[in-house]
Amino acid sequence: MKLTGKAFIQGRLVQAAVSAENGIITAVEELSGRHGGDYILPGLVDVHTHGGFGADFTESSVEEICAALEQFARAGVTSVMATTSTAKKEELLAAAGRIADAAQESGRSGRGARILGINMEGPFFGEKKRGAQPAELLCGPDAEFTESFIAASRNLVRMICFDPLLEGSEEFCRRFSGKYVMSIAHTACTRARAQQALGWGARWLTHAFNGMEPMYSREPGPLSAALDGMCGIELIGDGCHVHPFWLRTLFELAPSRIALISDSTEALGMPDGNYILGGRPVIKKDGLMYTPEGALAGSAHTLSENLKCLVDSGVPPVLAVASATENPARMLSLPAGELKVGAKADILLCSRDMTVKQVLLSGRELLFQFFIVNRLCRVYTVIFVIYIGELDINAVRCRVIYARVGL
């Protein structure tokens, strides 16, 4: 297969031809002149997602997670770091094992997004900035439990989140920072304390502006420390968690260190209603996620939707694409996010407004077809028929997904 268009190659959007064979990119050739055409992008990399399409990485079965991973891939997200939420410790250990099983099964089948690691978000947070994390299950840093969680995940853990204000946080961070990415998260800490945490070995900031103190004129908070400290910065780019002004501003300040994330929950791809996030009830209303108390609780958008939102907000396309592909892959040493010879042929074809038109997963084409609308009893029943054509075998599978949409 050979695709020609404006390709994202080594941090640039250039006219190029990308060829793939047997699931691997075999050639990337820059072309002269202006040929137009769609964007050719690497498969997107979401390093902070709690799930989607009815599955929660902390709560759901292996089968449910694998089904969701197929849906992620169809949305252009071909690699994820499965993110857990605060829960009872025995439940987290069980979740780590299920995620490891799902990673193995999805990798074997080749039908869904690859799980490249686990992002352990909780339970080591204080209460003030806990967000949707259940207060009764929060605790101080626990090295022994963390070692058990890592073992249960079969060494799939890549990131560990913690609040640097908690007692024992320095020793905890220093102990694990040599092998794992330690992320400052859900904290009321000051800029000075965040700078100390960076000195202990932390090198990541979880969802900028959310779950932390604001940037005041005389106390600019942990985000300012992250901007000065050369660490990775997560950004939920849905235009709701962070205002478009700040989206543009962060890309002006640290373009190569922004990792676009979804922070999606199981409600992604599902109708408005009641859902679970890490065992805690949350509500989806008008496409947004809330706790029963009214606080934002994760999101219900895909990374591809957030990428489009960035461009619509005025972020230059080349920087927006890098934040969803090359940046997180480079900063976290993930085998993804690049169009280069020898890489897996996870490739997107997008329109100039970043709408995903076509997805290749290891060279296999995922085709999106039309939907049919029927009106029944003043409620529309929407039937999405998704055909998946696999180029390397003469087989076609069909799934039918029902969603009820009120008038």
Summary of the structure (lengths in Angstrom):
residues: 407
radius of gyration: 20.6
end to end distance: 43.3
largest distance: 63.9
contacts: 1509
relative contact order: 0.16
helix: 27%
strand: 34%
